[in-house]
């Protein structure tokens, strides 16, 4: 299997949602316009991992199918790194985020059963890559479980910038209190300082984020966060180096709360992770097709 299916799937009834309301009020239709610790999982197959990497030169487009996203470049940024916990000194080093300094990276969160956010993000990123490549997109990953730690948040931004990506999506899961449920998409605020200037990407990133949020609701059946974003599934932040330093449209997707048992049951279900990837892919495609 090219995916991490090591955690047994958990059945859960599909909840009643206000998805339609989100699509109609926050977003013009579901496709319309408008960081907190660890586990184990299986690596992708050699054939899958060879298809993309953090460097543009390593991802030839000749073998990609022709499709609606032909000619588009998407960078997927799997949050954290499964081995960050073994390199705490390195990931605690401060890096410039334009408006200040922040840790290179963090270990990420985990479910109470030990399924690490870093494993979750890699698995969903592999699924997302495959879906986008099937539509003809050139897809790069900022890392693919192929380095001892990181990359640091400033390097993650540089990878998308240097690839001249049409869209960058950083995949995450939250680590909040029990009872806090749902997904949210983090958008870059308008910031300028040091090496940060998001003035040219705020509008396009907001469109990318809104389209992902709408499709995520429809495809996964998950509700927007009940603790961030006021029910919109959207949150704007100015303290994330990966957004501040980006010069191309970029968002973070917090797919759910790993510390809530009901959300954790979804995040550890391989079938739900495929839906999450599909929702993100559909939102990205809607943004890129305009």
Rosetta blueprint (number, residue, H / E / L):
1 X L
2 X L
3 X L
4 X L
5 X L
6 X L
7 X L
8 X L
9 X L
10 X L
11 X L
12 X L
13 X L
14 X L
15 X L
16 X L
17 X L
18 X L
19 X H
20 X H
21 X H
22 X H
23 X H
24 X H
25 X H
26 X H
27 X L
28 X L
29 X L
30 X L
31 X L
32 X L
33 X L
34 X L
35 X L
36 X L
37 X L
38 X L
39 X L
40 X L
41 X L
42 X L
43 X L
44 X L
45 X L
46 X H
47 X H
48 X H
49 X H
50 X L
51 X L
52 X L
53 X L
54 X L
55 X L
56 X H
57 X H
58 X H
59 X L
60 X L
61 X L
62 X L
63 X L
64 X L
65 X L
66 X L
67 X L
68 X L
69 X L
70 X L
71 X L
72 X L
73 X E
74 X E
75 X E
76 X E
77 X E
78 X E
79 X L
80 X L
81 X L
82 X L
83 X L
84 X H
85 X H
86 X H
87 X L
88 X H
89 X H
90 X H
91 X H
92 X L
93 X L
94 X E
95 X E
96 X E
97 X L
98 X L
99 X L
100 X L
101 X E
102 X E
103 X E
104 X L
105 X L
106 X L
107 X L
108 X L
109 X L
110 X E
111 X L
112 X L
113 X L
114 X L
115 X L
116 X E
117 X H
118 X H
119 X H
120 X H
121 X H
122 X H
123 X H
124 X H
125 X H
126 X H
127 X H
128 X H
129 X H
130 X H
131 X H
132 X H
133 X H
134 X L
135 X L
136 X L
137 X L
138 X E
139 X E
140 X E
141 X E
142 X L
143 X L
144 X L
145 X L
146 X L
147 X L
148 X L
149 X L
150 X L
151 X L
152 X L
153 X H
154 X H
155 X H
156 X H
157 X H
158 X H
159 X H
160 X H
161 X H
162 X H
163 X L
164 X L
165 X L
166 X L
167 X E
168 X E
169 X E
170 X E
171 X E
172 X E
173 X E
174 X E
175 X L
176 X L
177 X L
178 X L
179 X L
180 X L
181 X L
182 X L
183 X E
184 X E
185 X E
186 X E
187 X E
188 X E
189 X L
190 X L
191 X L
192 X E
193 X E
194 X L
195 X L
196 X E
197 X E
198 X L
199 X L
200 X L
201 X L
202 X H
203 X H
204 X H
205 X H
206 X H
207 X H
208 X H
209 X H
210 X H
211 X H
212 X H
213 X H
214 X H
215 X H
216 X H
217 X H
218 X H
219 X H
220 X H
221 X L
222 X L
223 X L
224 X E
225 X L
226 X L
227 X L
228 X L
229 X L
230 X L
231 X L
232 X L
233 X L
234 X E
235 X E
236 X E
237 X E
238 X L
239 X L
240 X L
241 X H
242 X H
243 X H
244 X H
245 X L
246 X L
247 X L
248 X L
249 X L
250 X E
251 X E
252 X E
253 X E
254 X E
255 X E
256 X E
257 X E
258 X L
259 X L
260 X L
261 X H
262 X H
263 X H
264 X H
265 X H
266 X H
267 X H
268 X L
269 X L
270 X H
271 X H
272 X H
273 X H
274 X H
275 X H
276 X H
277 X H
278 X H
279 X H
280 X H
281 X H
282 X H
283 X H
284 X H
285 X H
286 X H
287 X H
288 X H
289 X H
290 X L
